[in-house]
Amino acid sequence: MKRAISSIVFVGAVAFSFAGQGSFTIVRPLDGSTVREKTRILVPKNSVQDSGYIGIFLDGKFLEAVVPKESEDKKYLEYMLDTKAYEDGNHKLELKYYVDYNSQPRVVDSSSIDIVIGNKKGIEVPEDGIQMRYKFNVGSERIYKLQQKQITSIISEADQKKSGARPFEFNSEGEAITLLYAVDNKYGNGEGLMRMQVVPDRGVKNREYAFLTTSDATAPQRFYPESMAPIYMRLTPTGREVFGAVPDYFGFESAGMGGGDRFALYAAFPLPVLPSKSIRVGDSWRTNFQQGALDMAKLHTTNTVVEKMVDQARGEFVGVEWEMGRRCAVIKNTISQGTPTLSKKAGAATENISDRKVSVTETIWFDIDNGIIVKFYQDTTIEGKANFGLIGGGASGNGPSAPGAAGGRGKGPDDFSITDPFRQRGGKGGPPPAGMSGGGQKGGPQGAGMAGPAGMGGEQGGGQDVSGFVRTRFQRLFVLQK
């Protein structure tokens, strides 16, 4: 009986302490409504005290506990629910309001609604499939934000044989790049002339420049619009290159007629290739990758700006879904092979990496109504065996450099970061993590380098030649801005 009375007293005390607060209830979305993608869950701003927090439940399953953020209009507290993590259909969403009492969480109030998740709702695929084509509308300009990340793992052969040994891992966030894709012409056969170039990132304090590291530099620098050179590609409606060109570009700092701009900034990021035939969900086909590649020795006489890997990849139509408010087809392209480079050319990388295996996965969200890419994710994994060089004794604490980055410079244009779309054929040094082609005819790409872990594989009392295994992942995400 005493325990029951104590419980009643506690509940009464809580109710008294929250007197005057707004009712804790889900304001948006409405009960029974259809939601998709990232959905804002709103509750009244004054219904949760500063010391309180909210538990999120879907179909009775706990998702997470959060301190909700204030909405942009400052009227509500909001939580963002990513509905793509769950199956389409009917679900019950419940929020529970918690406060801590005697170091234990207690539920003060709760609110629930029924929702219908519909990330595929309203997107029907005809029986004869969907034919995906770029719509080259003359004068259209699309801005994409490119975000990059590099993850490198290394482990010595000796450590790899030890039970429970884990590789050393290095994560590097690459520089974000803002890219313009403009359609300057359309031909009678449906092909289009596309111009691509770097543009200022006005989303960062509305600045009028790009802050990037080029292939011939070790630190970022400012580039203004007059230095942002265009690259042209004539493309088929499926995005395959017919020809590519880098015309002479004269900014405010021109190097003279025919010589190009020695301060020009180039970015070769071709669009993904679309399937040539109509496809239905579950269909697969042979496709190809187009990686950007500039030959700086023949910059203004070249007729291609990509390295083509024709029909070496497998494409699959994995489904349809809403993305960024658009009806999209989702395509996944994969390629895996063990050749030294994707183009099967011998490169300096073979000096460092043996038994090399390369795999690439692309996921494409294609707007089937407007014929444009909404989002494009590429994940490249390169792994193999490497000689880390002579490592000093354990007492020295000196570790190896990552392959292709010894002393802060790469070994050659095919060295390790072979899939970097900014890499240049015929240059000297390996590409940097962010990999920007700059400087016109001047120089070649240079690696930024990466220090190895201190004393990895080293033994006390003397140096030794250490070999091991390397795995590097290059992740790139293109997202349509406008």
Buried (B, 14 or more C-beta within 10 A) or exposed (E): EEEEEEEEEEEEEBEEEBEEBEEBBBBBBEEEEBBBBEBBBBBBBBBBEEEBBBBBBBEEEEBEEBEBEEBEEEEBBBBEBEBBEBEBEEBEBBBBBBBEEEEEEEEBBBBBBEBBBBBBBEBEBEEEBBBBBBBBEEEBEBBBBBBBBBBBBBBBEBBEEEEEEEBBEBEEEBBBBBBBBBBBBBEEEBBBBBBBBBBBBEEEEEEEBBBBBBBBBEEBBEBBBBBBBBBBBBBBBBBBBBEBBBEBBBBEEBBEEEEBBBBBBBBBBBBBBBBBEEBEBEBBBEBBBBBBBBBBEEBBEBEBBBBBBEEBBBBBBBBBBBBEEBBBBBBBBBBEBEEBBBBEEEBBBBBBBEEBBBBBBBBBBBBBEEBBBBBBBBBBBBBBBBBBBEBBBBEEEBBBBBBBBBEBBBBBBBBBBBBBBBBBBEBBBBBBBBBBBBBBBBBBBBBBBBEBBEBBBBBEEEBEEBBBBBBBBBBBBBBBBE
